[in-house]
Amino acid sequence: MSSQIHTQRMPGLQCPRCNNFIPTSIHELLAANYLRCPLCGLQLNIDRQQSEKALKALAKVELAQKQVDEKSTFKR
Ligand SMILES: [Zn+2]
């Protein structure tokens, strides 16, 4: 079973068992091998090969957010 990784708005996965949306950080998605649904406890393995595109997109989003943060930090 494959899980869709949402790249819009809040990053996260939808639990295939209870349909609960599991919010996660981009860092967690990139670093972790699995996520656990807080509602039903289902363990979701992250298929890196299948999710590579989405993970790369998320990494891009993270990079863009970092650049925005830096810009706003240096704004005087
Ligand atoms: Zn669940």
PDB file of the backbone (N, CA, C, O) and the ligand in Angstrom, with CONECT records:
HET     ZN  A 101       1
ATOM      1  N   MET A   1       0.858  -1.195   0.000  1.00  0.00           N
ATOM      2  CA  MET A   1       0.000   0.000   0.000  1.00  0.00           C
ATOM      3  C   MET A   1       0.890   1.239   0.000  1.00  0.00           C
ATOM      4  O   MET A   1       1.841   1.334   0.776  1.00  0.00           O
ATOM      5  N   SER A   2       0.577   2.164  -0.858  1.00  0.00           N
ATOM      6  CA  SER A   2       1.382   3.383  -0.911  1.00  0.00           C
ATOM      7  C   SER A   2       0.626   4.542  -0.283  1.00  0.00           C
ATOM      8  O   SER A   2      -0.602   4.603  -0.336  1.00  0.00           O
ATOM      9  N   SER A   3       1.364   5.440   0.300  1.00  0.00           N
ATOM     10  CA  SER A   3       0.743   6.595   0.944  1.00  0.00           C
ATOM     11  C   SER A   3       1.085   7.848   0.159  1.00  0.00           C
ATOM     12  O   SER A   3       2.210   8.026  -0.308  1.00  0.00           O
ATOM     13  N   GLN A   4       0.121   8.684   0.028  1.00  0.00           N
ATOM     14  CA  GLN A   4       0.366   9.949  -0.646  1.00  0.00           C
ATOM     15  C   GLN A   4       1.040  10.907   0.329  1.00  0.00           C
ATOM     16  O   GLN A   4       0.612  11.054   1.474  1.00  0.00           O
ATOM     17  N   ILE A   5       2.071  11.539  -0.132  1.00  0.00           N
ATOM     18  CA  ILE A   5       2.683  12.586   0.677  1.00  0.00           C
ATOM     19  C   ILE A   5       2.160  13.922   0.162  1.00  0.00           C
ATOM     20  O   ILE A   5       2.300  14.249  -1.017  1.00  0.00           O
ATOM     21  N   HIS A   6       1.570  14.666   1.044  1.00  0.00           N
ATOM     22  CA  HIS A   6       0.989  15.944   0.655  1.00  0.00           C
ATOM     23  C   HIS A   6       2.076  17.010   0.663  1.00  0.00           C
ATOM     24  O   HIS A   6       2.769  17.203   1.661  1.00  0.00           O
ATOM     25  N   THR A   7       2.210  17.684  -0.444  1.00  0.00           N
ATOM     26  CA  THR A   7       3.230  18.729  -0.515  1.00  0.00           C
ATOM     27  C   THR A   7       2.612  20.109  -0.365  1.00  0.00           C
ATOM     28  O   THR A   7       3.327  21.102  -0.234  1.00  0.00           O
ATOM     29  N   GLN A   8       1.284  20.175  -0.384  1.00  0.00           N
ATOM     30  CA  GLN A   8       0.645  21.474  -0.253  1.00  0.00           C
ATOM     31  C   GLN A   8       0.318  21.739   1.211  1.00  0.00           C
ATOM     32  O   GLN A   8       0.032  20.824   1.983  1.00  0.00           O
ATOM     33  N   ARG A   9       0.368  23.000   1.561  1.00  0.00           N
ATOM     34  CA  ARG A   9       0.071  23.432   2.933  1.00  0.00           C
ATOM     35  C   ARG A   9       0.901  22.639   3.935  1.00  0.00           C
ATOM     36  O   ARG A   9       2.130  22.651   3.872  1.00  0.00           O
ATOM     37  N   MET A  10       0.235  21.950   4.857  1.00  0.00           N
ATOM     38  CA  MET A  10       0.954  21.229   5.892  1.00  0.00           C
ATOM     39  C   MET A  10       1.467  19.898   5.335  1.00  0.00           C
ATOM     40  O   MET A  10       0.692  19.126   4.772  1.00  0.00           O
ATOM     41  N   PRO A  11       2.760  19.628   5.487  1.00  0.00           N
ATOM     42  CA  PRO A  11       3.255  18.335   5.053  1.00  0.00           C
ATOM     43  C   PRO A  11       2.780  17.243   5.993  1.00  0.00           C
ATOM     44  O   PRO A  11       2.707  17.442   7.206  1.00  0.00           O
ATOM     45  N   GLY A  12       2.460  16.098   5.431  1.00  0.00           N
ATOM     46  CA  GLY A  12       2.006  14.994   6.263  1.00  0.00           C
ATOM     47  C   GLY A  12       1.493  13.856   5.419  1.00  0.00           C
ATOM     48  O   GLY A  12       1.508  13.914   4.190  1.00  0.00           O
ATOM     49  N   LEU A  13       1.039  12.821   6.092  1.00  0.00           N
ATOM     50  CA  LEU A  13       0.527  11.644   5.405  1.00  0.00           C
ATOM     51  C   LEU A  13      -0.887  11.347   5.890  1.00  0.00           C
ATOM     52  O   LEU A  13      -1.264  11.677   7.014  1.00  0.00           O
ATOM     53  N   GLN A  14      -1.648  10.720   5.018  1.00  0.00           N
ATOM     54  CA  GLN A  14      -2.971  10.291   5.449  1.00  0.00           C
ATOM     55  C   GLN A  14      -2.903   8.818   5.807  1.00  0.00           C
ATOM     56  O   GLN A  14      -2.424   7.991   5.030  1.00  0.00           O
ATOM     57  N   CYS A  15      -3.385   8.510   6.986  1.00  0.00           N
ATOM     58  CA  CYS A  15      -3.346   7.129   7.453  1.00  0.00           C
ATOM     59  C   CYS A  15      -4.292   6.279   6.607  1.00  0.00           C
ATOM     60  O   CYS A  15      -5.473   6.603   6.481  1.00  0.00           O
ATOM     61  N   PRO A  16      -3.774   5.186   6.024  1.00  0.00           N
ATOM     62  CA  PRO A  16      -4.618   4.336   5.187  1.00  0.00           C
ATOM     63  C   PRO A  16      -5.629   3.522   5.996  1.00  0.00           C
ATOM     64  O   PRO A  16      -6.579   2.980   5.432  1.00  0.00           O
ATOM     65  N   ARG A  17      -5.434   3.435   7.296  1.00  0.00           N
ATOM     66  CA  ARG A  17      -6.350   2.631   8.103  1.00  0.00           C
ATOM     67  C   ARG A  17      -7.515   3.473   8.631  1.00  0.00           C
ATOM     68  O   ARG A  17      -8.675   3.072   8.524  1.00  0.00           O
ATOM     69  N   CYS A  18      -7.197   4.654   9.206  1.00  0.00           N
ATOM     70  CA  CYS A  18      -8.259   5.442   9.841  1.00  0.00           C
ATOM     71  C   CYS A  18      -8.477   6.783   9.153  1.00  0.00           C
ATOM     72  O   CYS A  18      -9.304   7.586   9.585  1.00  0.00           O
ATOM     73  N   ASN A  19      -7.716   7.021   8.062  1.00  0.00           N
ATOM     74  CA  ASN A  19      -7.851   8.261   7.295  1.00  0.00           C
ATOM     75  C   ASN A  19      -7.503   9.515   8.091  1.00  0.00           C
ATOM     76  O   ASN A  19      -7.801  10.631   7.667  1.00  0.00           O
ATOM     77  N   ASN A  20      -6.879   9.325   9.233  1.00  0.00           N
ATOM     78  CA  ASN A  20      -6.431  10.473  10.013  1.00  0.00           C
ATOM     79  C   ASN A  20      -5.248  11.124   9.300  1.00  0.00           C
ATOM     80  O   ASN A  20      -4.347  10.434   8.822  1.00  0.00           O
ATOM     81  N   PHE A  21      -5.253  12.421   9.235  1.00  0.00           N
ATOM     82  CA  PHE A  21      -4.105  13.121   8.650  1.00  0.00           C
ATOM     83  C   PHE A  21      -3.007  13.217   9.698  1.00  0.00           C
ATOM     84  O   PHE A  21      -3.227  13.720  10.800  1.00  0.00           O
ATOM     85  N   ILE A  22      -1.832  12.732   9.345  1.00  0.00           N
ATOM     86  CA  ILE A  22      -0.712  12.740  10.281  1.00  0.00           C
ATOM     87  C   ILE A  22       0.230  13.858   9.884  1.00  0.00           C
ATOM     88  O   ILE A  22       1.001  13.710   8.935  1.00  0.00           O
ATOM     89  N   PRO A  23       0.178  14.973  10.594  1.00  0.00           N
ATOM     90  CA  PRO A  23       1.086  16.067  10.271  1.00  0.00           C
ATOM     91  C   PRO A  23       2.500  15.707  10.670  1.00  0.00           C
ATOM     92  O   PRO A  23       2.721  15.100  11.718  1.00  0.00           O
ATOM     93  N   THR A  24       3.447  16.074   9.849  1.00  0.00           N
ATOM     94  CA  THR A  24       4.837  15.789  10.172  1.00  0.00           C
ATOM     95  C   THR A  24       5.707  16.901   9.637  1.00  0.00           C
ATOM     96  O   THR A  24       5.303  17.637   8.736  1.00  0.00           O
ATOM     97  N   SER A  25       6.876  17.024  10.177  1.00  0.00           N
ATOM     98  CA  SER A  25       7.774  18.051   9.678  1.00  0.00           C
ATOM     99  C   SER A  25       8.529  17.501   8.480  1.00  0.00           C
ATOM    100  O   SER A  25       8.662  16.290   8.306  1.00  0.00           O
ATOM    101  N   ILE A  26       9.013  18.411   7.670  1.00  0.00           N
ATOM    102  CA  ILE A  26       9.772  17.994   6.496  1.00  0.00           C
ATOM    103  C   ILE A  26      11.029  17.262   6.941  1.00  0.00           C
ATOM    104  O   ILE A  26      11.437  16.273   6.332  1.00  0.00           O
ATOM    105  N   HIS A  27      11.633  17.760   8.007  1.00  0.00           N
ATOM    106  CA  HIS A  27      12.837  17.126   8.544  1.00  0.00           C
ATOM    107  C   HIS A  27      12.561  15.679   8.928  1.00  0.00           C
ATOM    108  O   HIS A  27      13.356  14.780   8.654  1.00  0.00           O
ATOM    109  N   GLU A  28      11.405  15.480   9.574  1.00  0.00           N
ATOM    110  CA  GLU A  28      11.059  14.143  10.029  1.00  0.00           C
ATOM    111  C   GLU A  28      10.887  13.211   8.829  1.00  0.00           C
ATOM    112  O   GLU A  28      11.364  12.076   8.832  1.00  0.00           O
ATOM    113  N   LEU A  29      10.200  13.712   7.810  1.00  0.00           N
ATOM    114  CA  LEU A  29       9.985  12.893   6.619  1.00  0.00           C
ATOM    115  C   LEU A  29      11.302  12.517   5.965  1.00  0.00           C
ATOM    116  O   LEU A  29      11.475  11.397   5.486  1.00  0.00           O
ATOM    117  N   LEU A  30      12.227  13.466   5.951  1.00  0.00           N
ATOM    118  CA  LEU A  30      13.494  13.224   5.272  1.00  0.00           C
ATOM    119  C   LEU A  30      14.387  12.299   6.091  1.00  0.00           C
ATOM    120  O   LEU A  30      15.189  11.549   5.536  1.00  0.00           O
ATOM    121  N   ALA A  31      14.247  12.357   7.412  1.00  0.00           N
ATOM    122  CA  ALA A  31      15.166  11.623   8.278  1.00  0.00           C
ATOM    123  C   ALA A  31      14.622  10.275   8.724  1.00  0.00           C
ATOM    124  O   ALA A  31      15.380   9.323   8.911  1.00  0.00           O
ATOM    125  N   ALA A  32      13.306  10.197   8.895  1.00  0.00           N
ATOM    126  CA  ALA A  32      12.741   8.989   9.483  1.00  0.00           C
ATOM    127  C   ALA A  32      12.474   7.925   8.424  1.00  0.00           C
ATOM    128  O   ALA A  32      12.297   8.231   7.245  1.00  0.00           O
ATOM    129  N   ASN A  33      12.449   6.692   8.861  1.00  0.00           N
ATOM    130  CA  ASN A  33      12.108   5.600   7.959  1.00  0.00           C
ATOM    131  C   ASN A  33      10.627   5.246   8.032  1.00  0.00           C
ATOM    132  O   ASN A  33      10.085   4.591   7.143  1.00  0.00           O
ATOM    133  N   TYR A  34       9.990   5.691   9.101  1.00  0.00           N
ATOM    134  CA  TYR A  34       8.564   5.410   9.224  1.00  0.00           C
ATOM    135  C   TYR A  34       7.911   6.465  10.105  1.00  0.00           C
ATOM    136  O   TYR A  34       8.570   7.156  10.882  1.00  0.00           O
ATOM    137  N   LEU A  35       6.605   6.564   9.958  1.00  0.00           N
ATOM    138  CA  LEU A  35       5.813   7.433  10.820  1.00  0.00           C
ATOM    139  C   LEU A  35       4.779   6.565  11.511  1.00  0.00           C
ATOM    140  O   LEU A  35       4.392   5.513  11.003  1.00  0.00           O
ATOM    141  N   ARG A  36       4.337   7.017  12.678  1.00  0.00           N
ATOM    142  CA  ARG A  36       3.310   6.260  13.374  1.00  0.00           C
ATOM    143  C   ARG A  36       2.067   7.135  13.517  1.00  0.00           C
ATOM    144  O   ARG A  36       2.138   8.286  13.948  1.00  0.00           O
ATOM    145  N   CYS A  37       0.929   6.556  13.143  1.00  0.00           N
ATOM    146  CA  CYS A  37      -0.326   7.284  13.266  1.00  0.00           C
ATOM    147  C   CYS A  37      -0.672   7.428  14.746  1.00  0.00           C
ATOM    148  O   CYS A  37      -0.762   6.430  15.462  1.00  0.00           O
ATOM    149  N   PRO A  38      -0.869   8.675  15.212  1.00  0.00           N
ATOM    150  CA  PRO A  38      -1.153   8.888  16.630  1.00  0.00           C
ATOM    151  C   PRO A  38      -2.544   8.397  17.025  1.00  0.00           C
ATOM    152  O   PRO A  38      -2.833   8.230  18.210  1.00  0.00           O
ATOM    153  N   LEU A  39      -3.398   8.167  16.039  1.00  0.00           N
ATOM    154  CA  LEU A  39      -4.778   7.802  16.333  1.00  0.00           C
ATOM    155  C   LEU A  39      -4.931   6.291  16.484  1.00  0.00           C
ATOM    156  O   LEU A  39      -5.492   5.820  17.473  1.00  0.00           O
ATOM    157  N   CYS A  40      -4.435   5.530  15.507  1.00  0.00           N
ATOM    158  CA  CYS A  40      -4.640   4.074  15.545  1.00  0.00           C
ATOM    159  C   CYS A  40      -3.328   3.320  15.736  1.00  0.00           C
ATOM    160  O   CYS A  40      -3.332   2.098  15.884  1.00  0.00           O
ATOM    161  N   GLY A  41      -2.197   4.045  15.734  1.00  0.00           N
ATOM    162  CA  GLY A  41      -0.915   3.398  16.006  1.00  0.00           C
ATOM    163  C   GLY A  41      -0.327   2.659  14.831  1.00  0.00           C
ATOM    164  O   GLY A  41       0.671   1.953  14.976  1.00  0.00           O
ATOM    165  N   LEU A  42      -0.930   2.812  13.670  1.00  0.00           N
ATOM    166  CA  LEU A  42      -0.411   2.130  12.489  1.00  0.00           C
ATOM    167  C   LEU A  42       0.953   2.691  12.108  1.00  0.00           C
ATOM    168  O   LEU A  42       1.149   3.906  12.072  1.00  0.00           O
ATOM    169  N   GLN A  43       1.885   1.800  11.827  1.00  0.00           N
ATOM    170  CA  GLN A  43       3.207   2.248  11.401  1.00  0.00           C
ATOM    171  C   GLN A  43       3.242   2.367   9.888  1.00  0.00           C
ATOM    172  O   GLN A  43       2.927   1.419   9.168  1.00  0.00           O
ATOM    173  N   LEU A  44       3.629   3.542   9.415  1.00  0.00           N
ATOM    174  CA  LEU A  44       3.701   3.795   7.982  1.00  0.00           C
ATOM    175  C   LEU A  44       5.164   3.831   7.567  1.00  0.00           C
ATOM    176  O   LEU A  44       5.917   4.716   7.974  1.00  0.00           O
ATOM    177  N   ASN A  45       5.548   2.874   6.764  1.00  0.00           N
ATOM    178  CA  ASN A  45       6.907   2.906   6.254  1.00  0.00           C
ATOM    179  C   ASN A  45       6.996   3.908   5.117  1.00  0.00           C
ATOM    180  O   ASN A  45       6.107   3.992   4.270  1.00  0.00           O
ATOM    181  N   ILE A  46       8.073   4.658   5.113  1.00  0.00           N
ATOM    182  CA  ILE A  46       8.273   5.631   4.048  1.00  0.00           C
ATOM    183  C   ILE A  46       9.074   4.964   2.940  1.00  0.00           C
ATOM    184  O   ILE A  46      10.245   4.621   3.104  1.00  0.00           O
ATOM    185  N   ASP A  47       8.406   4.793   1.815  1.00  0.00           N
ATOM    186  CA  ASP A  47       9.068   4.193   0.665  1.00  0.00           C
ATOM    187  C   ASP A  47       9.869   5.276  -0.036  1.00  0.00           C
ATOM    188  O   ASP A  47       9.322   6.102  -0.768  1.00  0.00           O
ATOM    189  N   ARG A  48      11.166   5.258   0.199  1.00  0.00           N
ATOM    190  CA  ARG A  48      11.988   6.361  -0.307  1.00  0.00           C
ATOM    191  C   ARG A  48      12.009   6.418  -1.829  1.00  0.00           C
ATOM    192  O   ARG A  48      11.954   7.502  -2.410  1.00  0.00           O
ATOM    193  N   GLN A  49      12.088   5.271  -2.471  1.00  0.00           N
ATOM    194  CA  GLN A  49      12.136   5.280  -3.933  1.00  0.00           C
ATOM    195  C   GLN A  49      10.838   5.824  -4.508  1.00  0.00           C
ATOM    196  O   GLN A  49      10.841   6.626  -5.442  1.00  0.00           O
ATOM    197  N   GLN A  50       9.736   5.378  -3.937  1.00  0.00           N
ATOM    198  CA  GLN A  50       8.440   5.817  -4.438  1.00  0.00           C
ATOM    199  C   GLN A  50       8.174   7.273  -4.053  1.00  0.00           C
ATOM    200  O   GLN A  50       7.479   7.997  -4.765  1.00  0.00           O
ATOM    201  N   SER A  51       8.730   7.683  -2.932  1.00  0.00           N
ATOM    202  CA  SER A  51       8.445   9.025  -2.421  1.00  0.00           C
ATOM    203  C   SER A  51       9.528  10.026  -2.792  1.00  0.00           C
ATOM    204  O   SER A  51       9.502  11.175  -2.351  1.00  0.00           O
ATOM    205  N   GLU A  52      10.482   9.580  -3.607  1.00  0.00           N
ATOM    206  CA  GLU A  52      11.646  10.424  -3.863  1.00  0.00           C
ATOM    207  C   GLU A  52      11.232  11.785  -4.409  1.00  0.00           C
ATOM    208  O   GLU A  52      11.720  12.822  -3.960  1.00  0.00           O
ATOM    209  N   LYS A  53      10.332  11.769  -5.379  1.00  0.00           N
ATOM    210  CA  LYS A  53       9.879  13.025  -5.984  1.00  0.00           C
ATOM    211  C   LYS A  53       9.278  13.938  -4.932  1.00  0.00           C
ATOM    212  O   LYS A  53       9.618  15.119  -4.851  1.00  0.00           O
ATOM    213  N   ALA A  54       8.384  13.383  -4.131  1.00  0.00           N
ATOM    214  CA  ALA A  54       7.696  14.185  -3.118  1.00  0.00           C
ATOM    215  C   ALA A  54       8.691  14.686  -2.073  1.00  0.00           C
ATOM    216  O   ALA A  54       8.607  15.825  -1.613  1.00  0.00           O
ATOM    217  N   LEU A  55       9.641  13.813  -1.707  1.00  0.00           N
ATOM    218  CA  LEU A  55      10.623  14.212  -0.697  1.00  0.00           C
ATOM    219  C   LEU A  55      11.510  15.332  -1.229  1.00  0.00           C
ATOM    220  O   LEU A  55      11.862  16.262  -0.503  1.00  0.00           O
ATOM    221  N   LYS A  56      11.864  15.228  -2.505  1.00  0.00           N
ATOM    222  CA  LYS A  56      12.676  16.293  -3.100  1.00  0.00           C
ATOM    223  C   LYS A  56      11.892  17.591  -3.142  1.00  0.00           C
ATOM    224  O   LYS A  56      12.436  18.667  -2.892  1.00  0.00           O
ATOM    225  N   ALA A  57      10.606  17.483  -3.460  1.00  0.00           N
ATOM    226  CA  ALA A  57       9.753  18.671  -3.482  1.00  0.00           C
ATOM    227  C   ALA A  57       9.677  19.288  -2.089  1.00  0.00           C
ATOM    228  O   ALA A  57       9.709  20.509  -1.935  1.00  0.00           O
ATOM    229  N   LEU A  58       9.576  18.428  -1.079  1.00  0.00           N
ATOM    230  CA  LEU A  58       9.512  18.913   0.294  1.00  0.00           C
ATOM    231  C   LEU A  58      10.826  19.580   0.689  1.00  0.00           C
ATOM    232  O   LEU A  58      10.831  20.601   1.377  1.00  0.00           O
ATOM    233  N   ALA A  59      11.934  18.997   0.250  1.00  0.00           N
ATOM    234  CA  ALA A  59      13.237  19.587   0.552  1.00  0.00           C
ATOM    235  C   ALA A  59      13.347  20.967  -0.071  1.00  0.00           C
ATOM    236  O   ALA A  59      13.912  21.886   0.522  1.00  0.00           O
ATOM    237  N   LYS A  60      12.793  21.106  -1.293  1.00  0.00           N
ATOM    238  CA  LYS A  60      12.796  22.411  -1.956  1.00  0.00           C
ATOM    239  C   LYS A  60      11.967  23.408  -1.155  1.00  0.00           C
ATOM    240  O   LYS A  60      12.371  24.555  -0.962  1.00  0.00           O
ATOM    241  N   VAL A  61      10.799  22.955  -0.690  1.00  0.00           N
ATOM    242  CA  VAL A  61       9.916  23.825   0.094  1.00  0.00           C
ATOM    243  C   VAL A  61      10.648  24.282   1.347  1.00  0.00           C
ATOM    244  O   VAL A  61      10.586  25.449   1.734  1.00  0.00           O
ATOM    245  N   GLU A  62      11.344  23.330   1.976  1.00  0.00           N
ATOM    246  CA  GLU A  62      12.065  23.658   3.204  1.00  0.00           C
ATOM    247  C   GLU A  62      13.145  24.698   2.927  1.00  0.00           C
ATOM    248  O   GLU A  62      13.321  25.643   3.695  1.00  0.00           O
ATOM    249  N   LEU A  63      13.857  24.516   1.835  1.00  0.00           N
ATOM    250  CA  LEU A  63      14.914  25.448   1.463  1.00  0.00           C
ATOM    251  C   LEU A  63      14.324  26.830   1.226  1.00  0.00           C
ATOM    252  O   LEU A  63      14.887  27.833   1.665  1.00  0.00           O
ATOM    253  N   ALA A  64      13.197  26.883   0.537  1.00  0.00           N
ATOM    254  CA  ALA A  64      12.546  28.163   0.249  1.00  0.00           C
ATOM    255  C   ALA A  64      12.114  28.830   1.552  1.00  0.00           C
ATOM    256  O   ALA A  64      12.253  30.042   1.716  1.00  0.00           O
ATOM    257  N   GLN A  65      11.589  28.025   2.476  1.00  0.00           N
ATOM    258  CA  GLN A  65      11.152  28.571   3.762  1.00  0.00           C
ATOM    259  C   GLN A  65      12.344  29.122   4.540  1.00  0.00           C
ATOM    260  O   GLN A  65      12.245  30.167   5.183  1.00  0.00           O
ATOM    261  N   LYS A  66      13.456  28.420   4.476  1.00  0.00           N
ATOM    262  CA  LYS A  66      14.658  28.883   5.168  1.00  0.00           C
ATOM    263  C   LYS A  66      15.101  30.225   4.608  1.00  0.00           C
ATOM    264  O   LYS A  66      15.471  31.132   5.353  1.00  0.00           O
ATOM    265  N   GLN A  67      15.058  30.340   3.279  1.00  0.00           N
ATOM    266  CA  GLN A  67      15.487  31.596   2.649  1.00  0.00           C
ATOM    267  C   GLN A  67      14.563  32.725   3.056  1.00  0.00           C
ATOM    268  O   GLN A  67      15.013  33.845   3.294  1.00  0.00           O
ATOM    269  N   VAL A  68      13.270  32.437   3.136  1.00  0.00           N
ATOM    270  CA  VAL A  68      12.306  33.451   3.564  1.00  0.00           C
ATOM    271  C   VAL A  68      12.609  33.867   4.999  1.00  0.00           C
ATOM    272  O   VAL A  68      12.578  35.050   5.337  1.00  0.00           O
ATOM    273  N   ASP A  69      12.905  32.859   5.850  1.00  0.00           N
ATOM    274  CA  ASP A  69      13.215  33.152   7.251  1.00  0.00           C
ATOM    275  C   ASP A  69      14.445  34.061   7.356  1.00  0.00           C
ATOM    276  O   ASP A  69      14.462  35.030   8.115  1.00  0.00           O
ATOM    277  N   GLU A  70      15.465  33.718   6.576  1.00  0.00           N
ATOM    278  CA  GLU A  70      16.684  34.517   6.635  1.00  0.00           C
ATOM    279  C   GLU A  70      16.416  35.952   6.202  1.00  0.00           C
ATOM    280  O   GLU A  70      16.908  36.905   6.806  1.00  0.00           O
ATOM    281  N   LYS A  71      15.625  36.082   5.142  1.00  0.00           N
ATOM    282  CA  LYS A  71      15.314  37.418   4.632  1.00  0.00           C
ATOM    283  C   LYS A  71      14.572  38.237   5.698  1.00  0.00           C
ATOM    284  O   LYS A  71      14.871  39.409   5.927  1.00  0.00           O
ATOM    285  N   SER A  72      13.603  37.588   6.336  1.00  0.00           N
ATOM    286  CA  SER A  72      12.822  38.332   7.322  1.00  0.00           C
ATOM    287  C   SER A  72      13.659  38.624   8.565  1.00  0.00           C
ATOM    288  O   SER A  72      13.414  39.602   9.271  1.00  0.00           O
ATOM    289  N   THR A  73      14.651  37.768   8.828  1.00  0.00           N
ATOM    290  CA  THR A  73      15.525  38.011   9.977  1.00  0.00           C
ATOM    291  C   THR A  73      16.410  39.230   9.740  1.00  0.00           C
ATOM    292  O   THR A  73      16.681  40.016  10.648  1.00  0.00           O
ATOM    293  N   PHE A  74      16.851  39.360   8.495  1.00  0.00           N
ATOM    294  CA  PHE A  74      17.765  40.450   8.200  1.00  0.00           C
ATOM    295  C   PHE A  74      17.055  41.760   7.871  1.00  0.00           C
ATOM    296  O   PHE A  74      17.691  42.796   7.676  1.00  0.00           O
ATOM    297  N   LYS A  75      15.760  41.697   7.815  1.00  0.00           N
ATOM    298  CA  LYS A  75      14.995  42.920   7.523  1.00  0.00           C
ATOM    299  C   LYS A  75      15.085  43.893   8.709  1.00  0.00           C
ATOM    300  O   LYS A  75      14.918  43.493   9.861  1.00  0.00           O
ATOM    301  N   ARG A  76      15.345  45.145   8.418  1.00  0.00           N
ATOM    302  CA  ARG A  76      15.464  46.107   9.518  1.00  0.00           C
ATOM    303  C   ARG A  76      14.466  47.236   9.373  1.00  0.00           C
ATOM    304  O   ARG A  76      14.427  48.136  10.211  1.00  0.00           O
TER     305      ARG A  76
HETATM  306 ZN    ZN A 101      -4.469   5.711  11.732  1.00  0.00          ZN2+
END
